[in-house]
């Protein structure tokens, strides 16, 4: 038995106008200080005012939101008593909003206790709206929450189907101001969601089409969005791709590139999309040695090859590398600016934490501890995976 979970999705230019029609008294916008400065928060506030809703702002979310931050946000929520929580921003802000909402509704829970197996009983106090301002994480339509434990320097994968948003507002105008590097990083996040959602062992008929279409859009439109941020056709298509990929992998699963990316971000603070996109070609090559069929099928559907088996899967890995290079992102950890001494000093932790990451559950070829260690080394040195 499988579940497919989705918010109501309002998308396209002008989607923000949907906020004019919601009903309620108070809203707490969970966001970051940069979006306040850029005026994006004020756009949302103005729409909420038209709906007669009093808006309060918690703008303390940091990249890779931490447990102390969401606990502080929940305290603000208890003071404000909103009937809407609005997650405004990239994946960090939207994940934080989900956690703030849960802790507001369930003050008896610790963040680490948020899991798929415990009924949360949400929507007694508030509902959730997500408004993405980047085109990559898909967090607007998923129930996954990633929080950082600053003490243990690790990322925790949390969430429950109940905490999916009620309404996702996917308006490309909100992402139009992204600089090229952020556009590239978040676009690779969407692509990794699409590839891993299509190839993981939990993929289904309902998720395959979403992941495939997202991957097609990213290959076609991400270079345009990076090269010309004013290209609104590319912006809109990338915003849609991120949401499609979110629905796809959010209802199947991610995989090994995410497990490796999570720990790299926690230890070396590499942006999430840059990290998972960097690891993706290496993990494709590794898994394809024993389970190439899904990768080969995706490569054919994307027009990268007409072959089969491992050679076709490797054509997918090469297509990914070509795209990453075209948009100017690093193809190795050394290129990403991590010095060898620091990498070697943290390698055991990287392997330990990735090995225990929840995203390892759906890998079509599970690595041994030593194989995972070699994968990290290949990704550091930029070597093709042949084991």
C-alpha positions as CSV (number, residue, x, y, z in Angstrom):
1,X,0.0,0.0,0.0
2,X,1.3,3.4,-1.0
3,X,0.3,7.0,-0.1
4,X,0.5,10.1,-2.3
5,X,0.4,13.3,-0.3
6,X,0.1,16.8,-1.7
7,X,-1.1,20.2,-0.7
8,X,-3.4,22.2,-2.9
9,X,-1.0,23.8,-5.3
10,X,-1.5,27.3,-6.8
11,X,1.1,28.0,-9.5
12,X,2.0,30.4,-12.2
13,X,2.5,34.1,-12.3
14,X,0.0,35.8,-10.1
15,X,-0.4,32.7,-7.8
16,X,0.4,34.9,-4.8
17,X,-3.1,36.5,-5.3
18,X,-4.5,33.3,-3.8
19,X,-3.5,34.7,-0.4
20,X,-6.2,37.4,-0.8
21,X,-8.9,34.8,-0.4
22,X,-7.8,32.8,2.6
23,X,-9.8,33.1,5.9
24,X,-8.4,33.7,9.3
25,X,-7.3,36.2,11.9
26,X,-3.6,36.0,12.4
27,X,-0.6,34.6,10.5
28,X,3.0,33.9,11.6
29,X,5.4,34.2,8.6
30,X,8.5,32.1,9.2
31,X,11.3,33.4,7.0
32,X,14.8,34.9,7.1
33,X,16.2,38.4,7.4
34,X,17.4,38.6,3.8
35,X,13.8,38.2,2.4
36,X,12.7,41.0,4.7
37,X,15.4,43.2,3.3
38,X,14.5,42.2,-0.3
39,X,10.8,43.2,0.2
40,X,9.5,39.7,-0.4
41,X,8.0,39.4,3.1
42,X,6.2,42.7,2.6
43,X,4.6,41.3,-0.6
44,X,3.1,38.4,1.4
45,X,2.1,40.7,4.2
46,X,0.2,43.0,1.8
47,X,-1.8,40.0,0.4
48,X,-2.6,38.8,3.9
49,X,-3.8,42.3,4.8
50,X,-6.2,42.2,1.8
51,X,-7.6,39.0,3.3
52,X,-8.1,40.8,6.7
53,X,-5.3,38.8,8.4
54,X,-2.9,40.3,10.9
55,X,0.6,39.2,10.0
56,X,3.5,38.6,12.4
57,X,7.0,37.8,11.3
58,X,9.6,35.4,12.7
59,X,12.7,36.2,10.5
60,X,15.4,34.3,12.3
61,X,15.8,31.2,10.2
62,X,19.4,30.5,9.2
63,X,20.6,28.3,6.4
64,X,20.3,24.7,7.6
65,X,17.9,25.6,10.3
66,X,18.8,24.5,13.8
67,X,16.8,22.9,16.6
68,X,17.2,26.0,18.9
69,X,15.8,28.2,16.1
70,X,12.6,26.3,15.6
71,X,12.1,26.0,19.3
72,X,12.3,29.8,19.5
73,X,9.9,30.2,16.5
74,X,7.4,27.9,18.4
75,X,7.6,30.2,21.4
76,X,6.7,33.1,19.2
77,X,3.8,31.2,17.7
78,X,2.5,30.4,21.2
79,X,2.6,34.2,21.9
80,X,0.9,35.2,18.6
81,X,-1.6,32.3,18.5
82,X,-1.8,32.3,14.7
83,X,-4.3,30.3,12.7
84,X,-2.0,30.2,9.7
85,X,1.8,29.5,9.6
86,X,3.4,30.8,6.4
87,X,6.7,29.3,5.4
88,X,8.3,31.8,3.1
89,X,11.7,31.2,1.5
90,X,13.9,28.4,0.4
91,X,13.9,24.9,1.9
92,X,15.4,26.1,5.2
93,X,12.5,28.5,5.9
94,X,9.9,26.1,4.8
95,X,11.3,23.2,6.8
96,X,11.6,25.6,9.8
97,X,7.9,26.6,9.3
98,X,6.8,23.0,9.4
99,X,8.7,22.3,12.6
100,X,7.5,25.5,14.2
101,X,3.9,24.5,13.3
102,X,4.3,21.1,14.8
103,X,5.9,22.4,18.0
104,X,3.2,25.1,18.3
105,X,0.5,22.4,18.0
106,X,2.4,19.8,20.1
107,X,4.4,21.6,22.8
108,X,4.9,18.2,24.4
109,X,7.2,17.0,21.6
110,X,10.9,17.5,21.1
111,X,11.9,18.1,17.4
112,X,13.8,14.8,17.3
113,X,10.5,13.0,18.1
114,X,8.8,14.1,14.8
115,X,8.5,10.9,12.8
116,X,6.1,9.2,10.4
117,X,4.9,6.7,13.0
118,X,3.5,9.0,15.7
119,X,0.1,10.7,15.1
120,X,0.5,14.4,15.5
121,X,-3.1,15.6,15.5
122,X,-2.3,18.8,13.6
123,X,-4.7,21.5,12.5
124,X,-6.3,22.0,15.9
125,X,-4.7,25.5,16.1
126,X,-3.4,26.4,12.7
127,X,-2.8,25.4,9.1
128,X,0.3,25.8,6.9
129,X,1.0,27.8,3.7
130,X,4.3,27.4,1.9
131,X,5.6,30.1,-0.5
132,X,9.0,29.1,-2.2
133,X,11.4,31.8,-3.2
134,X,13.9,29.4,-4.7
135,X,13.4,26.8,-7.4
136,X,14.8,23.6,-6.1
137,X,14.0,22.2,-2.7
138,X,10.4,21.2,-3.4
139,X,9.8,21.7,0.4
140,X,6.6,23.5,-0.5
141,X,4.9,20.2,-1.3
142,X,6.8,17.6,0.8
143,X,6.4,16.6,4.5
144,X,10.1,16.1,5.0
145,X,11.9,18.3,7.6
146,X,15.6,18.6,7.8
147,X,17.0,20.3,11.0
148,X,20.6,20.6,12.2
149,X,21.7,19.6,15.6
150,X,24.5,22.1,16.3
151,X,25.9,20.1,19.2
152,X,26.4,16.8,17.2
153,X,27.0,18.6,13.9
154,X,24.5,16.4,12.1
155,X,21.4,16.9,10.1
156,X,18.2,15.1,11.2
157,X,15.6,13.9,8.7
158,X,12.2,14.3,10.4
159,X,8.6,14.6,9.3
160,X,5.1,13.1,9.2
161,X,2.6,13.0,6.4
162,X,0.3,15.2,8.5
163,X,2.7,18.1,8.3
164,X,2.4,18.6,4.5
165,X,1.2,22.1,3.7
166,X,-2.4,22.9,3.2
167,X,-1.6,25.3,0.4
168,X,1.5,25.7,-1.7
169,X,1.8,29.0,-3.6
170,X,4.3,28.5,-6.4
171,X,4.7,32.0,-8.0
172,X,7.8,32.4,-10.2
173,X,8.0,36.1,-9.5
174,X,9.0,35.2,-6.0
175,X,12.1,33.4,-7.3
176,X,13.0,35.9,-10.1
177,X,15.6,37.7,-8.0
178,X,17.8,34.7,-7.3
179,X,21.5,35.3,-8.3
180,X,23.1,32.9,-10.7
181,X,24.9,30.7,-8.1
182,X,21.8,30.2,-6.0
183,X,19.8,29.5,-9.2
184,X,22.4,26.8,-10.1
185,X,22.6,25.2,-6.7
186,X,18.8,25.0,-6.2
187,X,18.3,23.8,-9.7
188,X,20.6,20.9,-9.1
189,X,18.7,20.1,-6.0
190,X,15.5,19.8,-8.1
191,X,17.4,17.6,-10.6
192,X,18.7,15.3,-7.8
193,X,15.2,14.9,-6.4
194,X,14.0,14.0,-9.9
195,X,16.8,11.5,-10.7
196,X,16.7,9.9,-7.2
197,X,12.9,9.8,-7.1
198,X,12.8,8.0,-10.5
199,X,15.6,5.5,-9.6
200,X,15.1,4.7,-5.9
201,X,13.5,1.4,-4.9
202,X,10.3,3.1,-3.7
203,X,9.4,4.8,-7.0
204,X,5.8,4.2,-8.2
205,X,3.7,4.8,-11.3
206,X,2.3,8.0,-9.6
207,X,5.8,9.5,-9.0
208,X,7.7,8.4,-12.2
209,X,6.0,10.9,-14.5
210,X,6.5,13.8,-12.2
211,X,10.2,13.0,-11.7
212,X,10.8,12.5,-15.5
213,X,9.1,15.7,-16.5
214,X,11.1,17.6,-13.8
215,X,14.4,16.2,-15.0
216,X,13.5,17.2,-18.6
217,X,12.7,20.7,-17.6
218,X,15.9,21.1,-15.6
219,X,18.1,19.9,-18.4
220,X,16.4,22.3,-20.8
221,X,15.8,25.4,-18.7
222,X,18.4,25.5,-15.9
223,X,21.2,26.8,-18.1
224,X,18.9,29.6,-19.4
225,X,17.9,30.6,-15.9
226,X,21.5,30.7,-14.7
227,X,22.7,32.7,-17.8
228,X,19.8,35.2,-17.7
229,X,17.8,35.7,-14.5
230,X,15.3,37.9,-16.3
231,X,14.2,35.0,-18.6
232,X,10.8,34.6,-17.0
233,X,9.9,31.6,-19.1
234,X,13.0,29.7,-17.7
235,X,12.2,31.0,-14.2
236,X,8.6,29.7,-14.4
237,X,9.5,26.4,-15.9
238,X,12.2,25.8,-13.2
239,X,9.8,26.8,-10.4
240,X,7.3,24.3,-11.8
241,X,10.1,21.6,-12.1
242,X,11.1,22.1,-8.5
243,X,7.5,21.5,-7.4
244,X,7.1,18.5,-9.7
245,X,10.3,16.9,-8.4
246,X,9.2,17.7,-4.8
247,X,5.9,15.8,-5.4
248,X,7.8,13.0,-7.1
249,X,10.6,12.3,-4.6
250,X,8.4,13.4,-1.7
251,X,6.1,10.5,-2.4
252,X,8.9,8.0,-3.3
253,X,12.2,8.9,-1.7
254,X,15.6,10.4,-2.3
255,X,18.7,8.2,-2.2
256,X,22.4,8.0,-1.6
257,X,23.4,11.4,-3.1
258,X,21.2,13.0,-0.5
259,X,22.6,10.9,2.3
260,X,26.1,12.1,1.4
261,X,25.0,15.6,0.7
262,X,23.3,15.9,4.2
263,X,26.6,15.1,6.0
264,X,28.7,17.3,3.8
265,X,26.4,20.2,4.5
266,X,26.4,19.6,8.2
267,X,30.2,19.3,8.5
268,X,31.5,21.7,5.8
269,X,28.5,23.9,5.3
270,X,28.3,23.4,1.5
271,X,24.9,24.5,0.2
272,X,22.6,21.6,0.0
273,X,21.8,21.7,-3.7
274,X,25.5,22.1,-4.6
275,X,26.4,19.1,-2.4
276,X,23.8,16.7,-3.6
277,X,24.3,17.7,-7.3
278,X,28.0,17.2,-6.9
279,X,27.6,13.7,-5.5
280,X,24.9,12.6,-8.0
281,X,27.1,11.5,-11.0
282,X,29.3,9.4,-8.7
283,X,26.3,7.7,-7.0
284,X,24.7,6.9,-10.4
285,X,28.0,5.2,-11.5
286,X,28.2,3.3,-8.2
287,X,24.6,2.0,-8.2
288,X,24.6,1.3,-12.0
289,X,27.4,-1.3,-11.6
290,X,24.8,-3.7,-10.2
291,X,21.4,-2.1,-10.9
292,X,21.6,0.0,-14.1
293,X,18.2,-0.5,-15.6
294,X,16.3,2.5,-14.0
295,X,19.2,4.8,-14.8
296,X,19.5,3.5,-18.3
297,X,15.7,4.1,-18.8
298,X,16.0,7.6,-17.6
299,X,19.0,8.3,-19.8
300,X,17.0,7.1,-22.8
301,X,13.9,9.1,-21.9
302,X,16.1,12.2,-21.5
303,X,17.6,11.7,-25.0
304,X,21.1,11.1,-23.6
305,X,21.5,7.6,-25.2
306,X,19.7,4.9,-27.1
307,X,21.7,2.2,-25.3
308,X,21.0,-0.1,-22.5
309,X,22.5,-1.4,-19.2
310,X,25.5,0.1,-17.5
311,X,26.8,2.0,-20.6
312,X,23.5,3.8,-20.8
313,X,23.5,4.5,-17.1
314,X,27.0,6.0,-17.4
315,X,25.7,8.2,-20.2
316,X,23.3,9.6,-17.6
317,X,26.2,10.3,-15.3
318,X,28.1,12.0,-18.1
319,X,25.0,14.1,-19.0
320,X,24.8,15.2,-15.4
321,X,28.5,16.2,-15.4
322,X,28.1,18.1,-18.6
323,X,25.2,20.1,-17.2
324,X,26.9,20.8,-13.9
325,X,30.0,22.0,-15.7
326,X,27.9,24.2,-18.1
327,X,26.3,26.1,-15.2
328,X,29.6,26.6,-13.5
329,X,29.2,24.3,-10.4
330,X,32.0,22.1,-9.0
331,X,32.4,18.5,-10.0
332,X,34.6,17.5,-7.0
333,X,34.9,18.3,-3.4
334,X,38.3,19.7,-4.1
335,X,36.8,22.1,-6.6
336,X,34.2,23.0,-4.0
337,X,37.0,24.4,-1.9
338,X,37.4,21.7,0.8
339,X,41.1,21.2,1.5
340,X,42.5,17.7,1.7
341,X,43.6,17.8,5.3
342,X,40.2,18.9,6.5
343,X,38.5,16.3,4.4
344,X,40.7,13.5,5.6
345,X,40.2,14.6,9.2
346,X,36.4,14.4,8.9
347,X,36.2,11.4,6.5
348,X,35.2,8.9,9.3
349,X,32.4,11.1,10.5
350,X,31.2,11.7,6.9
351,X,31.0,8.0,6.3
352,X,29.5,7.1,9.6
353,X,26.7,9.7,9.4
354,X,25.9,9.1,5.7
355,X,25.8,5.3,6.4
356,X,23.1,6.0,9.0
357,X,21.1,8.5,7.0
358,X,17.5,7.7,6.3
359,X,18.0,8.2,2.6
360,X,20.1,5.0,2.4
361,X,17.0,2.9,2.8
362,X,15.9,3.1,-0.8
363,X,19.3,2.7,-2.6
364,X,19.1,0.1,-5.4
365,X,22.7,-1.0,-4.5
366,X,23.5,-0.6,-0.8
367,X,27.2,0.3,-0.2
368,X,29.4,-1.3,2.4
369,X,31.1,0.9,4.8
370,X,34.3,0.7,2.8
371,X,32.5,1.3,-0.5
372,X,30.9,4.4,0.9
373,X,34.3,5.6,2.0
374,X,35.7,5.1,-1.5
375,X,32.7,7.0,-2.9
376,X,33.6,10.0,-0.8
377,X,37.2,9.8,-1.9
378,X,36.2,9.5,-5.6
379,X,34.0,12.6,-5.2
380,X,36.8,14.5,-3.5
381,X,39.3,13.7,-6.2
382,X,36.9,13.8,-9.1
383,X,37.5,10.2,-10.2
384,X,35.1,8.1,-12.1
385,X,33.6,5.3,-10.0
386,X,34.6,1.8,-11.3
387,X,33.8,-0.4,-8.3
